[in-house]
Amino acid sequence: MNELSSHWVPLLNAEKTWLTDEAMLGVIPESERDFSGGREWSRDRALTYLANNVSALRTNHGHLEAGEPLDLDLLNPVLARVSLQLVELRRAGVATAALEAGASAAGFNRASAALRSLVHRATFHFALYADWRLSDPLYPGASAGVLRILCCPASACSVLVVSPAGRPRYCSPRCAESTARPGRNT
């Protein structure tokens, strides 16, 4: 079930550090941050696309966990452009296949293509998670032991944490300690 949290959880958690454009670009490798060439998308447009779609994922995750309807108009345009393919993986010398989501890079500069691909993968994996949660017979609650993606329960923290047992987990020992001591929730 790792695919249910891959791409979108780290992306939403990274958003908390986005004070500059350079910080936003930290979600793609440095070698992919070239906005020259290609006919499509300036740096500003690509970063706006990233910010808008991360906001859409955050909003929809909040709706999902609150038992509210998802805003499909924010998700479906991205999902309509996702390109799926099976790719070969090698684990411990054994060849297996995995489903990979992405975006076509045709006509896009290197950085815009990388950001679009990241958004497409994140949205696809969020959709898998939403499907998983919505299929739970106890939704909006959760069946015992079901994997959930929840916010750290520390009052001053909003980091999303993969919670395999379905109950909120602290993101770090620091959050657990600050929550356990009255008056130290900073």
N, C-alpha and C positions, 0 to 999 in steps of 0.2 A: 504493500500500500504506500510505498515511498513516493510513487508518482502522484498521489493525491496532494502532497505538500511541496513537491519539487517545483522550482521556478517561482511560483507566486508568493509563497511565504517569505523566502529570502528577499524578494523584491519589495514586498510591503514593509518588511522590517528595515530594509536599506533606506526606504523613503524618509525615515525619521532623521537621517543624517544629511539630507539634501538641503544645505544652506547655500550652495553655489551650483552653477552649471557643471563645474568640474566634479563635484561630489555626485551629481546625477549620473555622469558618465562612468563613475566607478562601478556600475553594474555590468559593464562590458569590459573585456580585456583591453589594455592600453593599445595593443597592436590593432584593434578594431576601431579606434577613435578618429579615423580620418574622414573628414567631411568633404574632401575635394573629389572631383570627378563625379560621374553619374549625373543623370538629368533630373533626379528627383530630390526633394527635401533638403532644405537648409538645416543648419544646426538648430536654429530656433524652432523650426517646425518639428524636427525629430524629438527635441526635448519636450515640447508641448504635447506631442503625441504620447510620449512616455508618461508624463505627469498626469494627463487626463485619464489614461487607461489604468494607471495605478490607483488613482482616485476611484474609478469605476469598480475596480476589484475590491478595494477597501469598503466602499459603500455596499456592494453586493454581499460581501462576507458578513458585514454587520446585519443586513437584512436576513440572510440565511440563518445565522445563529439566533436571531430574535424571533424566528418563525414568521417573518414578514415576506411578502412576495418579492422576488428578485426583479430588478430593473433590466429586463431582457433587451431593451433598446440600447443599453450601454454595452452589453456583452455580445449580442448576436452579430453586429457588424464586424467585429474582430474575428469571431469564430467562422464567419462566412469566408474569410480570407486565409484561414489556417490550411496549410498544406501538410497532409499526413503521409508518412511512409514507414515501412518496416526497414530497420537498419540492423546490420549484423554487429553483435557485440561479442567480445571474447572475455570470458571470466574463467580464471584458473585454467586457461588453455582450452576451454570448451566454447565452441561457437553457439551462440543463441541469437535470437532476434528480439527487438524491442520496437514499440511504436514510438515514432518521433514526430513531434509537431513543430512547424516552423513557418517561415514565410519565404516567398520567392525573393531573391536578391536582384533580379533582372531590373536594370535601369536605376538602381539605387546606389548611392555612394556607400562605402564600406561601413561607416558608423550608423547611417540610417538603416541599412539592411540588418545590422546586428541588433539595433534597438527594436526594430519591427519584429524580428525573429524572437527576441526575448519576450516581448509583449504577447505575441501569438502563442508561444509555449506556455507562458504564465496563465493566459486566459483559458487555454485548452485544459491545463491541469486543474485550474479552479473549477471549470465546468465538470470535470470528473469528480472532484470533491463534492460539489453541489449535488450531483446525481447520487453519489454515495450517501450523503446526509438525507436527501429527500426520500430515498428508498428505505430509510430506517422506519420500521412500523411505529416507533415511539416519537418520531419527529413532531414538533421541534425539540423534544427531549432527545435522549439517546439511550439506546439499548445498552445493557451492561457491557463494559469493555470495548465499546466501539471507538475507533480512532476519530479524534476531533482535532480541529485547529482552533485553539482558544487563546485569549489574551492572558498574559501573566496576571495572576490575581493580586500582585502588589499594587497598592492604590496609586502610586506615582508612575507606573509602568504600563505601556500598551504594546509591548513586544508580543508577537504571535508565537505560540509554542505548540509543537506537535504533541498531542496528549493521547498516547496509545490506549490508555484505559478510559478515555472519555471524560476525565475529570481535569479541571484546571491544574497546571503545573507551573512552578516558578521558572523563570527564564535563567536564573542564576542564583548561586548561594547568597549573593548580596541582597537580592530582592527578598528571598526567604527570610534572611536575618532581619532586614529592615521592617518587614511586616510583623515579625514575631515580637519585636520590642516596641511597646507603646511609645508614641512620641518620636519615633525614628523612621518615619515613612518617607524619607527623602532619598 
